[in-house]
């Protein structure tokens, strides 16, 4: 039985063991911690330098809408 996980401020039934995300925190001089930014899934593309460059070229990422990672050559799949 698959469990649930907290992701992007909600509860999901994950389809994989890990999901992408980034969070930024700030600690003020008194020691209080503030959560200032979070982004998940496609929202973290800006942190992937390769995608930033691909977005500049005529064909862009050239992704298949039904299989956006279809171009990936996995080293452990033959």
Backbone atoms as SQL, in Angstrom:
CREATE TABLE atoms (id INTEGER PRIMARY KEY, chain TEXT, resi INTEGER, resn TEXT, atom TEXT, x REAL, y REAL, z REAL);
INSERT INTO atoms VALUES
  (1, 'A', 1, 'UNK', 'N', 0.847, -1.178, 0.000),
  (2, 'A', 1, 'UNK', 'CA', 0.000, 0.000, 0.000),
  (3, 'A', 1, 'UNK', 'C', 0.888, 1.235, 0.000),
  (4, 'A', 2, 'UNK', 'N', 0.592, 2.143, -0.873),
  (5, 'A', 2, 'UNK', 'CA', 1.373, 3.367, -0.990),
  (6, 'A', 2, 'UNK', 'C', 0.833, 4.418, -0.022),
  (7, 'A', 3, 'UNK', 'N', 1.746, 5.123, 0.614),
  (8, 'A', 3, 'UNK', 'CA', 1.344, 6.151, 1.553),
  (9, 'A', 3, 'UNK', 'C', 1.157, 7.497, 0.888),
  (10, 'A', 4, 'UNK', 'N', 0.958, 8.508, 1.706),
  (11, 'A', 4, 'UNK', 'CA', 0.798, 9.879, 1.229),
  (12, 'A', 4, 'UNK', 'C', 2.005, 10.686, 1.662),
  (13, 'A', 5, 'UNK', 'N', 2.231, 11.791, 0.972),
  (14, 'A', 5, 'UNK', 'CA', 3.363, 12.657, 1.294),
  (15, 'A', 5, 'UNK', 'C', 2.930, 14.111, 1.206),
  (16, 'A', 6, 'UNK', 'N', 3.570, 14.950, 1.997),
  (17, 'A', 6, 'UNK', 'CA', 3.350, 16.389, 1.889),
  (18, 'A', 6, 'UNK', 'C', 4.250, 16.914, 0.785),
  (19, 'A', 7, 'UNK', 'N', 3.662, 17.651, -0.162),
  (20, 'A', 7, 'UNK', 'CA', 4.417, 18.190, -1.291),
  (21, 'A', 7, 'UNK', 'C', 3.700, 19.426, -1.801),
  (22, 'A', 8, 'UNK', 'N', 4.434, 20.512, -1.951),
  (23, 'A', 8, 'UNK', 'CA', 3.878, 21.761, -2.472),
  (24, 'A', 8, 'UNK', 'C', 2.660, 22.202, -1.653),
  (25, 'A', 9, 'UNK', 'N', 2.799, 22.137, -0.338),
  (26, 'A', 9, 'UNK', 'CA', 1.775, 22.563, 0.619),
  (27, 'A', 9, 'UNK', 'C', 0.479, 21.772, 0.501),
  (28, 'A', 10, 'UNK', 'N', 0.575, 20.554, 0.046),
  (29, 'A', 10, 'UNK', 'CA', -0.598, 19.699, -0.040),
  (30, 'A', 10, 'UNK', 'C', -0.203, 18.252, 0.186),
  (31, 'A', 11, 'UNK', 'N', -1.192, 17.377, 0.185),
  (32, 'A', 11, 'UNK', 'CA', -0.946, 15.951, 0.356),
  (33, 'A', 11, 'UNK', 'C', -1.127, 15.262, -0.987),
  (34, 'A', 12, 'UNK', 'N', -0.147, 14.443, -1.365),
  (35, 'A', 12, 'UNK', 'CA', -0.222, 13.711, -2.625),
  (36, 'A', 12, 'UNK', 'C', 0.062, 12.234, -2.377),
  (37, 'A', 13, 'UNK', 'N', -0.331, 11.400, -3.315),
  (38, 'A', 13, 'UNK', 'CA', 0.102, 10.008, -3.348),
  (39, 'A', 13, 'UNK', 'C', 1.230, 9.993, -4.370),
  (40, 'A', 14, 'UNK', 'N', 2.471, 9.907, -3.907),
  (41, 'A', 14, 'UNK', 'CA', 3.597, 10.060, -4.828),
  (42, 'A', 14, 'UNK', 'C', 3.702, 8.917, -5.828),
  (43, 'A', 15, 'UNK', 'N', 4.049, 9.276, -7.066),
  (44, 'A', 15, 'UNK', 'CA', 4.261, 8.281, -8.099),
  (45, 'A', 15, 'UNK', 'C', 5.711, 7.864, -8.188),
  (46, 'A', 16, 'UNK', 'N', 6.550, 8.479, -7.364),
  (47, 'A', 16, 'UNK', 'CA', 7.975, 8.152, -7.350),
  (48, 'A', 16, 'UNK', 'C', 8.510, 8.390, -5.946),
  (49, 'A', 17, 'UNK', 'N', 9.723, 7.940, -5.679),
  (50, 'A', 17, 'UNK', 'CA', 10.259, 8.032, -4.318),
  (51, 'A', 17, 'UNK', 'C', 10.736, 9.431, -3.954),
  (52, 'A', 18, 'UNK', 'N', 11.129, 10.228, -4.941),
  (53, 'A', 18, 'UNK', 'CA', 11.610, 11.587, -4.679),
  (54, 'A', 18, 'UNK', 'C', 10.929, 12.561, -5.622),
  (55, 'A', 19, 'UNK', 'N', 10.715, 13.784, -5.146),
  (56, 'A', 19, 'UNK', 'CA', 10.185, 14.857, -5.986),
  (57, 'A', 19, 'UNK', 'C', 11.073, 16.073, -5.803),
  (58, 'A', 20, 'UNK', 'N', 11.153, 16.876, -6.848),
  (59, 'A', 20, 'UNK', 'CA', 12.010, 18.052, -6.833),
  (60, 'A', 20, 'UNK', 'C', 11.332, 19.218, -6.114),
  (61, 'A', 21, 'UNK', 'N', 12.161, 20.069, -5.569),
  (62, 'A', 21, 'UNK', 'CA', 11.663, 21.256, -4.901),
  (63, 'A', 21, 'UNK', 'C', 12.822, 22.040, -4.320),
  (64, 'A', 22, 'UNK', 'N', 12.587, 23.312, -4.090),
  (65, 'A', 22, 'UNK', 'CA', 13.609, 24.165, -3.491),
  (66, 'A', 22, 'UNK', 'C', 12.908, 25.135, -2.542),
  (67, 'A', 23, 'UNK', 'N', 13.528, 25.387, -1.406),
  (68, 'A', 23, 'UNK', 'CA', 12.995, 26.340, -0.431),
  (69, 'A', 23, 'UNK', 'C', 14.116, 27.251, 0.032),
  (70, 'A', 24, 'UNK', 'N', 13.747, 28.476, 0.370),
  (71, 'A', 24, 'UNK', 'CA', 14.706, 29.463, 0.872),
  (72, 'A', 24, 'UNK', 'C', 14.211, 29.946, 2.230),
  (73, 'A', 25, 'UNK', 'N', 15.139, 30.036, 3.175),
  (74, 'A', 25, 'UNK', 'CA', 14.812, 30.492, 4.524),
  (75, 'A', 25, 'UNK', 'C', 15.720, 31.649, 4.901),
  (76, 'A', 26, 'UNK', 'N', 15.229, 32.503, 5.806),
  (77, 'A', 26, 'UNK', 'CA', 16.011, 33.631, 6.307),
  (78, 'A', 26, 'UNK', 'C', 15.938, 33.613, 7.828),
  (79, 'A', 27, 'UNK', 'N', 17.090, 33.774, 8.468),
  (80, 'A', 27, 'UNK', 'CA', 17.125, 33.876, 9.927),
  (81, 'A', 27, 'UNK', 'C', 17.464, 35.324, 10.274),
  (82, 'A', 28, 'UNK', 'N', 16.582, 35.984, 10.996),
  (83, 'A', 28, 'UNK', 'CA', 16.845, 37.380, 11.357),
  (84, 'A', 28, 'UNK', 'C', 17.776, 37.442, 12.567),
  (85, 'A', 29, 'UNK', 'N', 18.245, 38.629, 12.912),
  (86, 'A', 29, 'UNK', 'CA', 19.209, 38.758, 14.015),
  (87, 'A', 29, 'UNK', 'C', 18.726, 38.192, 15.353),
  (88, 'A', 30, 'UNK', 'N', 17.407, 38.149, 15.563),
  (89, 'A', 30, 'UNK', 'CA', 16.892, 37.610, 16.829),
  (90, 'A', 30, 'UNK', 'C', 16.837, 36.079, 16.819),
  (91, 'A', 31, 'UNK', 'N', 17.076, 35.471, 15.657),
  (92, 'A', 31, 'UNK', 'CA', 17.045, 34.015, 15.553),
  (93, 'A', 31, 'UNK', 'C', 15.760, 33.458, 14.969),
  (94, 'A', 32, 'UNK', 'N', 14.775, 34.320, 14.709),
  (95, 'A', 32, 'UNK', 'CA', 13.525, 33.855, 14.102),
  (96, 'A', 32, 'UNK', 'C', 13.792, 33.428, 12.659),
  (97, 'A', 33, 'UNK', 'N', 13.191, 32.324, 12.253),
  (98, 'A', 33, 'UNK', 'CA', 13.394, 31.794, 10.905),
  (99, 'A', 33, 'UNK', 'C', 12.132, 32.029, 10.079),
  (100, 'A', 34, 'UNK', 'N', 12.326, 32.537, 8.865),
  (101, 'A', 34, 'UNK', 'CA', 11.225, 32.821, 7.954),
  (102, 'A', 34, 'UNK', 'C', 11.400, 32.013, 6.674),
  (103, 'A', 35, 'UNK', 'N', 10.324, 31.390, 6.239),
  (104, 'A', 35, 'UNK', 'CA', 10.309, 30.678, 4.962),
  (105, 'A', 35, 'UNK', 'C', 9.947, 31.719, 3.906),
  (106, 'A', 36, 'UNK', 'N', 10.921, 32.100, 3.065),
  (107, 'A', 36, 'UNK', 'CA', 10.717, 33.219, 2.149),
  (108, 'A', 36, 'UNK', 'C', 10.381, 32.820, 0.727),
  (109, 'A', 37, 'UNK', 'N', 10.672, 31.571, 0.326),
  (110, 'A', 37, 'UNK', 'CA', 10.420, 31.178, -1.060),
  (111, 'A', 37, 'UNK', 'C', 10.385, 29.661, -1.171),
  (112, 'A', 38, 'UNK', 'N', 9.503, 29.161, -2.003),
  (113, 'A', 38, 'UNK', 'CA', 9.489, 27.740, -2.362),
  (114, 'A', 38, 'UNK', 'C', 9.047, 27.604, -3.801),
  (115, 'A', 39, 'UNK', 'N', 9.558, 26.596, -4.464),
  (116, 'A', 39, 'UNK', 'CA', 9.126, 26.279, -5.817),
  (117, 'A', 39, 'UNK', 'C', 9.228, 24.771, -5.994),
  (118, 'A', 40, 'UNK', 'N', 8.300, 24.222, -6.765),
  (119, 'A', 40, 'UNK', 'CA', 8.227, 22.779, -6.946),
  (120, 'A', 40, 'UNK', 'C', 7.996, 22.446, -8.410),
  (121, 'A', 41, 'UNK', 'N', 8.307, 21.201, -8.776),
  (122, 'A', 41, 'UNK', 'CA', 8.055, 20.648, -10.109),
  (123, 'A', 41, 'UNK', 'C', 8.601, 21.575, -11.193),
  (124, 'A', 42, 'UNK', 'N', 7.775, 21.963, -12.146),
  (125, 'A', 42, 'UNK', 'CA', 8.263, 22.773, -13.262),
  (126, 'A', 42, 'UNK', 'C', 8.701, 24.167, -12.810),
  (127, 'A', 43, 'UNK', 'N', 8.347, 24.586, -11.647),
  (128, 'A', 43, 'UNK', 'CA', 8.736, 25.901, -11.154),
  (129, 'A', 43, 'UNK', 'C', 10.215, 26.041, -10.845),
  (130, 'A', 44, 'UNK', 'N', 10.957, 24.939, -10.776),
  (131, 'A', 44, 'UNK', 'CA', 12.386, 25.045, -10.474),
  (132, 'A', 44, 'UNK', 'C', 13.251, 25.033, -11.724),
  (133, 'A', 45, 'UNK', 'N', 12.622, 25.110, -12.908),
  (134, 'A', 45, 'UNK', 'CA', 13.391, 25.126, -14.156),
  (135, 'A', 45, 'UNK', 'C', 14.426, 26.237, -14.188),
  (136, 'A', 46, 'UNK', 'N', 14.117, 27.365, -13.572),
  (137, 'A', 46, 'UNK', 'CA', 15.065, 28.487, -13.608),
  (138, 'A', 46, 'UNK', 'C', 16.387, 28.149, -12.927),
  (139, 'A', 47, 'UNK', 'N', 16.412, 27.126, -12.101),
  (140, 'A', 47, 'UNK', 'CA', 17.644, 26.727, -11.427),
  (141, 'A', 47, 'UNK', 'C', 18.459, 25.727, -12.240),
  (142, 'A', 48, 'UNK', 'N', 17.904, 25.232, -13.327),
  (143, 'A', 48, 'UNK', 'CA', 18.600, 24.270, -14.181),
  (144, 'A', 48, 'UNK', 'C', 19.233, 25.032, -15.341),
  (145, 'A', 49, 'UNK', 'N', 20.522, 25.280, -15.258),
  (146, 'A', 49, 'UNK', 'CA', 21.220, 26.085, -16.257),
  (147, 'A', 49, 'UNK', 'C', 21.075, 25.511, -17.660),
  (148, 'A', 50, 'UNK', 'N', 21.108, 24.199, -17.802),
  (149, 'A', 50, 'UNK', 'CA', 20.962, 23.595, -19.132),
  (150, 'A', 50, 'UNK', 'C', 19.636, 23.999, -19.765),
  (151, 'A', 51, 'UNK', 'N', 18.548, 23.975, -19.001),
  (152, 'A', 51, 'UNK', 'CA', 17.253, 24.378, -19.545),
  (153, 'A', 51, 'UNK', 'C', 17.251, 25.859, -19.908),
  (154, 'A', 52, 'UNK', 'N', 17.926, 26.691, -19.132),
  (155, 'A', 52, 'UNK', 'CA', 17.984, 28.116, -19.463),
  (156, 'A', 52, 'UNK', 'C', 18.585, 28.325, -20.842),
  (157, 'A', 53, 'UNK', 'N', 19.653, 27.612, -21.155),
  (158, 'A', 53, 'UNK', 'CA', 20.272, 27.730, -22.477),
  (159, 'A', 53, 'UNK', 'C', 19.394, 27.118, -23.562),
  (160, 'A', 54, 'UNK', 'N', 18.805, 25.966, -23.308),
  (161, 'A', 54, 'UNK', 'CA', 17.926, 25.348, -24.304),
  (162, 'A', 54, 'UNK', 'C', 16.739, 26.248, -24.643),
  (163, 'A', 55, 'UNK', 'N', 16.249, 26.995, -23.677),
  (164, 'A', 55, 'UNK', 'CA', 15.116, 27.883, -23.917),
  (165, 'A', 55, 'UNK', 'C', 15.470, 29.034, -24.854),
  (166, 'A', 56, 'UNK', 'N', 16.750, 29.277, -25.104),
  (167, 'A', 56, 'UNK', 'CA', 17.187, 30.354, -25.995),
  (168, 'A', 56, 'UNK', 'C', 17.264, 29.934, -27.460),
  (169, 'A', 57, 'UNK', 'N', 17.353, 28.645, -27.736),
  (170, 'A', 57, 'UNK', 'CA', 17.573, 28.180, -29.107),
  (171, 'A', 57, 'UNK', 'C', 16.246, 27.922, -29.823),
  (172, 'A', 58, 'UNK', 'N', 16.256, 27.925, -31.179),
  (173, 'A', 58, 'UNK', 'CA', 15.006, 27.843, -31.939),
  (174, 'A', 58, 'UNK', 'C', 14.094, 26.671, -31.575),
  (175, 'A', 59, 'UNK', 'N', 14.626, 25.468, -31.390),
  (176, 'A', 59, 'UNK', 'CA', 13.767, 24.322, -31.068),
  (177, 'A', 59, 'UNK', 'C', 13.573, 24.152, -29.567),
  (178, 'A', 60, 'UNK', 'N', 14.198, 25.011, -28.790),
  (179, 'A', 60, 'UNK', 'CA', 14.032, 24.939, -27.345),
  (180, 'A', 60, 'UNK', 'C', 14.383, 23.581, -26.785),
  (181, 'A', 61, 'UNK', 'N', 13.570, 23.098, -25.906),
  (182, 'A', 61, 'UNK', 'CA', 13.810, 21.791, -25.283),
  (183, 'A', 61, 'UNK', 'C', 13.388, 20.642, -26.191),
  (184, 'A', 62, 'UNK', 'N', 12.621, 20.952, -27.225),
  (185, 'A', 62, 'UNK', 'CA', 12.169, 19.948, -28.195),
  (186, 'A', 62, 'UNK', 'C', 11.528, 18.752, -27.492),
  (187, 'A', 63, 'UNK', 'N', 10.696, 19.062, -26.496),
  (188, 'A', 63, 'UNK', 'CA', 10.068, 18.015, -25.693),
  (189, 'A', 63, 'UNK', 'C', 8.771, 17.535, -26.324),
  (190, 'A', 64, 'UNK', 'N', 8.528, 16.261, -26.214),
  (191, 'A', 64, 'UNK', 'CA', 7.257, 15.664, -26.594),
  (192, 'A', 64, 'UNK', 'C', 6.285, 15.965, -25.453),
  (193, 'A', 65, 'UNK', 'N', 5.157, 16.614, -25.720),
  (194, 'A', 65, 'UNK', 'CA', 4.227, 16.964, -24.636),
  (195, 'A', 65, 'UNK', 'C', 3.765, 15.766, -23.809),
  (196, 'A', 66, 'UNK', 'N', 3.767, 14.575, -24.419),
  (197, 'A', 66, 'UNK', 'CA', 3.320, 13.378, -23.708),
  (198, 'A', 66, 'UNK', 'C', 4.445, 12.665, -22.975),
  (199, 'A', 67, 'UNK', 'N', 5.693, 13.041, -23.263),
  (200, 'A', 67, 'UNK', 'CA', 6.849, 12.396, -22.631),
  (201, 'A', 67, 'UNK', 'C', 7.989, 13.405, -22.560),
  (202, 'A', 68, 'UNK', 'N', 7.895, 14.343, -21.616),
  (203, 'A', 68, 'UNK', 'CA', 8.854, 15.452, -21.569),
  (204, 'A', 68, 'UNK', 'C', 10.283, 15.021, -21.275),
  (205, 'A', 69, 'UNK', 'N', 10.476, 13.845, -20.729),
  (206, 'A', 69, 'UNK', 'CA', 11.825, 13.354, -20.455),
  (207, 'A', 69, 'UNK', 'C', 12.227, 12.249, -21.432),
  (208, 'A', 70, 'UNK', 'N', 11.541, 12.134, -22.560),
  (209, 'A', 70, 'UNK', 'CA', 11.806, 11.085, -23.528),
  (210, 'A', 70, 'UNK', 'C', 13.199, 11.127, -24.126),
  (211, 'A', 71, 'UNK', 'N', 13.824, 12.286, -24.126),
  (212, 'A', 71, 'UNK', 'CA', 15.160, 12.441, -24.713),
  (213, 'A', 71, 'UNK', 'C', 16.271, 11.976, -23.775),
  (214, 'A', 72, 'UNK', 'N', 15.961, 11.726, -22.518),
  (215, 'A', 72, 'UNK', 'CA', 16.982, 11.345, -21.539),
  (216, 'A', 72, 'UNK', 'C', 17.499, 9.942, -21.853),
  (217, 'A', 73, 'UNK', 'N', 18.820, 9.798, -21.921),
  (218, 'A', 73, 'UNK', 'CA', 19.449, 8.491, -22.137),
  (219, 'A', 73, 'UNK', 'C', 19.896, 7.950, -20.782),
  (220, 'A', 74, 'UNK', 'N', 19.047, 7.163, -20.154),
  (221, 'A', 74, 'UNK', 'CA', 19.353, 6.618, -18.836),
  (222, 'A', 74, 'UNK', 'C', 20.501, 5.618, -18.932),
  (223, 'A', 75, 'UNK', 'N', 21.459, 5.717, -18.057),
  (224, 'A', 75, 'UNK', 'CA', 22.617, 4.827, -18.090),
  (225, 'A', 75, 'UNK', 'C', 22.292, 3.418, -17.604),
  (226, 'A', 76, 'UNK', 'N', 21.157, 3.248, -16.931),
  (227, 'A', 76, 'UNK', 'CA', 20.827, 1.925, -16.396),
  (228, 'A', 76, 'UNK', 'C', 19.619, 1.281, -17.085),
  (229, 'A', 77, 'UNK', 'N', 19.203, 1.828, -18.229),
  (230, 'A', 77, 'UNK', 'CA', 18.095, 1.252, -18.998),
  (231, 'A', 77, 'UNK', 'C', 18.586, 0.973, -20.416),
  (232, 'A', 78, 'UNK', 'N', 18.320, -0.224, -20.888),
  (233, 'A', 78, 'UNK', 'CA', 18.796, -0.607, -22.219),
  (234, 'A', 78, 'UNK', 'C', 17.660, -1.075, -23.084);
